[in-house]
């Protein structure tokens, strides 16, 4: 693989809650986590249970959180790098009405819900409240706000000539798609929340998720080269997702798949 090649590995694409069993083998049951790599540089998108299955990486670890709902951070407490003395881990997320990134994470990673706090891990953990675009190695990162209960971020990551947009936990409301279309213009890859069928979307107003049909519309209007549907509903089995792929001509993320950009 060329040194400048950008890859994305799907470590977990399930939404809301991890699932397991024979009906979830093809697309996987781990919650949101994706690994972007260029050479020795790596960047995680979210820290769901898929993070527990990440490959061993050298150097500092960088993790972007779209938000701190539990399915997007459930892999953090058991992530191997946090347990290794001498490792440096950077975690980035938006400050919230409920507090800083540290205050948000310590609601889960602290007694009584967890036996230790983040400060008690042997690794060197740096928590960053996002206020402006920044860079992590070769990755230049910006964002726009999403439409999701409690707030979330839609990330744009540029690496050389490639641009990836990560739009999970997003609900199209009124003309809100115009902002996402502009943000995604000419992207190489769009990861788009398609947790719901059209019927489920209509029955769950305000839940903060979207549909495959809307993702395809955003892709077409923004001239995105590749669309990958993510954040699969816990109730969506392999057979159900396969049927939607065939009917709509789309691709749902499969755990373990590596995409080369």
C-alpha positions in Angstrom: 0.0 0.0 0.0 1.4 3.4 -1.0 2.7 5.6 1.9 0.2 8.4 1.1 -2.8 6.1 0.8 -5.7 6.9 3.1 -7.8 3.9 4.5 -10.8 3.6 6.6 -11.5 0.4 8.6 -15.0 -0.3 10.0 -14.6 -1.4 13.6 -18.2 -1.0 14.6 -21.2 0.3 12.7 -24.1 -0.5 15.0 -26.2 2.3 16.5 -27.8 2.8 19.9 -26.8 -0.5 21.5 -24.4 -3.3 20.7 -26.0 -6.6 19.7 -24.8 -10.2 19.1 -26.0 -13.5 17.8 -26.4 -15.4 14.5 -28.5 -12.6 12.9 -25.7 -10.0 13.2 -22.7 -11.8 11.9 -22.3 -10.1 8.5 -22.7 -6.5 9.4 -21.5 -6.8 13.0 -22.9 -5.8 16.4 -20.3 -3.4 17.8 -21.2 0.3 18.1 -19.7 3.2 16.3 -15.9 3.2 15.7 -13.9 3.8 12.5 -10.2 3.9 12.0 -8.6 6.3 9.5 -5.0 5.7 8.6 -2.3 7.2 6.5 1.1 5.6 6.9 1.9 5.6 10.6 -0.8 8.2 11.4 -4.1 7.1 12.8 -7.4 8.7 13.8 -10.4 7.1 15.4 -13.9 8.3 14.7 -15.9 7.6 17.8 -15.2 5.1 20.6 -18.1 2.6 20.7 -17.5 -1.0 21.5 -15.7 -1.4 18.1 -12.7 0.4 19.7 -12.0 -2.7 21.8 -11.2 -4.6 18.6 -8.8 -2.0 17.2 -5.4 -3.1 16.0 -2.3 -2.2 18.1 -1.0 1.1 17.0 2.3 2.8 17.6 2.7 6.4 18.8 0.0 8.7 20.2 -3.6 7.8 19.9 -6.2 10.3 18.7 -9.9 9.8 19.1 -12.7 12.1 17.7 -16.0 11.9 19.5 -19.1 13.1 17.6 -20.9 13.3 21.0 -20.9 11.4 24.3 -24.0 9.3 24.1 -23.2 6.0 25.6 -23.1 3.9 22.4 -20.3 6.2 21.1 -18.1 6.0 24.2 -18.8 2.5 25.5 -15.5 1.1 24.2 -13.3 3.7 26.0 -13.1 2.2 29.5 -11.7 -1.1 28.1 -9.5 0.3 25.3 -6.1 -1.3 25.6 -4.0 1.8 25.0 -5.6 3.5 28.1 -4.3 0.6 30.2 -0.7 0.9 29.0 1.7 3.0 31.0 3.7 5.5 28.9 1.0 5.7 26.1 -0.5 9.1 25.2 -4.2 9.3 24.3 -5.9 12.4 23.0 -9.7 12.6 23.0 -11.5 15.4 21.3 -15.2 16.3 21.6 -17.5 19.4 21.8 -18.1 21.0 25.2 -21.8 20.7 26.2 -24.3 22.4 28.3 -23.7 19.7 30.8 -20.0 20.5 31.0 -16.5 20.0 29.4 -15.4 16.8 27.7 -13.9 15.7 31.0 -17.1 16.3 32.9 -19.1 14.4 30.3 -16.9 11.4 30.3 -16.6 11.1 34.0 -20.3 10.5 34.2 -19.6 7.1 32.8 -16.0 6.4 33.6 -16.1 6.9 37.4 -17.8 5.2 40.4 -20.4 4.0 40.8 -20.8 3.1 37.1 -17.1 2.2 36.6 -14.5 1.3 39.2 -11.9 4.0 38.3 -11.8 7.5 36.9 -9.9 8.5 33.8 -7.2 10.1 35.9 -6.5 6.7 37.5 -5.6 5.0 34.2 -1.9 4.4 33.7 -1.8 6.1 30.3 -1.4 9.9 29.8 -4.9 11.1 28.7 -5.5 14.5 27.2 -9.1 15.7 26.9 -9.7 18.5 24.3 -12.8 20.7 24.2 -13.2 21.6 20.5 -13.7 25.2 19.7 -12.0 25.6 16.3 -10.7 23.5 13.4 -7.4 21.7 14.1 -5.0 19.1 12.7 -3.9 15.7 13.9 -0.9 14.6 11.9 -1.9 14.7 8.2 -5.6 15.0 9.1 -7.2 18.4 9.0 -10.5 18.4 10.9 -13.5 20.7 10.8 -17.2 20.2 11.6 -20.7 21.5 11.6 -23.4 20.9 14.2 -25.7 17.9 13.6 -29.5 17.6 14.3 -29.5 15.2 17.2 -31.0 15.3 20.8 -28.4 16.8 23.0 -26.2 17.8 20.1 -23.6 16.1 18.0 -21.0 17.0 15.4 -20.6 16.1 11.7 -16.9 15.9 11.0 -15.0 16.7 7.8 -11.5 15.2 7.7 -9.2 16.1 4.9 -6.0 14.2 4.3 -4.0 15.3 1.3 -6.4 15.4 -1.6 -9.0 13.1 0.1 -11.9 14.3 2.2 -14.2 12.1 4.4 -17.4 13.3 6.0 -18.7 11.5 9.0 -22.4 12.3 9.5 -23.7 9.9 12.1 -26.5 10.6 14.6 -28.1 13.1 12.1 -31.8 13.7 11.4 -32.9 15.6 8.3 -35.4 18.3 9.4 -37.0 20.7 7.0 -34.2 22.2 4.9 -31.5 21.1 7.2 -29.9 18.9 4.5 -28.8 22.0 2.6 -26.0 22.6 5.2 -24.9 19.0 5.1 -24.9 19.0 1.3 -22.7 22.1 1.2 -20.4 20.6 3.8 -20.1 17.3 1.9 -19.5 18.9 -1.5 -17.2 16.7 -3.7 -16.2 14.5 -0.7 -14.5 11.2 -1.5 -16.5 9.3 1.2 -19.6 10.1 3.2 -20.5 8.0 6.2 -24.2 8.6 6.7 -26.6 7.7 9.5 -29.3 5.4 8.0 -30.5 3.8 11.2 -34.2 4.0 10.1 -36.4 2.9 7.3 -38.7 5.6 6.0 -41.5 4.1 8.2 -39.4 4.1 11.3 -38.3 7.6 10.7 -41.9 8.8 10.4 -42.8 7.0 13.7 -39.8 8.3 15.7 -39.8 12.1 15.2 -37.0 13.8 17.1 -35.0 10.7 17.7 -32.1 12.1 15.7 -31.4 9.5 13.0 -31.9 9.3 9.2 -32.6 7.0 6.3 -30.8 5.4 3.4 -33.0 7.3 0.9 -31.9 10.6 2.5 -28.2 9.6 2.4 -28.4 8.8 -1.3 -30.0 12.1 -2.0 -27.2 13.9 -0.1 -24.6 11.9 -2.0 -26.2 12.8 -5.4 -26.7 16.5 -4.6 -23.2 16.9 -3.1 -21.5 14.9 -5.8 -19.9 12.6 -3.2 -17.9 9.8 -4.8 -18.8 7.0 -2.3 -21.6 6.6 0.3 -21.4 4.2 3.2 -24.5 3.8 5.5 -23.8 3.5 9.2 -25.4 3.4 12.7 -27.5 0.3 12.0 -30.6 -0.1 14.2 -30.2 -2.8 16.9 -33.2 -4.5 15.4 -31.9 -4.6 11.8 -30.7 -8.1 11.1 -28.3 -9.2 8.4 -31.2 -10.3 6.2 -33.0 -7.0 6.6 -29.9 -4.9 5.7 -29.2 -7.1 2.7 -32.7 -6.6 1.5 -32.4 -2.9 1.8 -29.1 -2.9 -0.1 -30.6 -4.8 -3.0 -33.8 -2.8 -3.1 -32.1 0.7 -2.9 -28.7 0.0 -4.5 -26.8 1.2 -1.4 -24.1 -0.2 0.8 -24.3 -0.6 4.6 -21.1 -0.7 6.6 -19.8 -4.1 7.4 -17.6 -4.6 10.5 -14.0 -5.4 9.5 -14.2 -4.0 6.0 -11.3 -1.8 4.9 -11.9 1.0 2.4 -9.0 2.5 0.4 -9.5 6.0 -0.8 
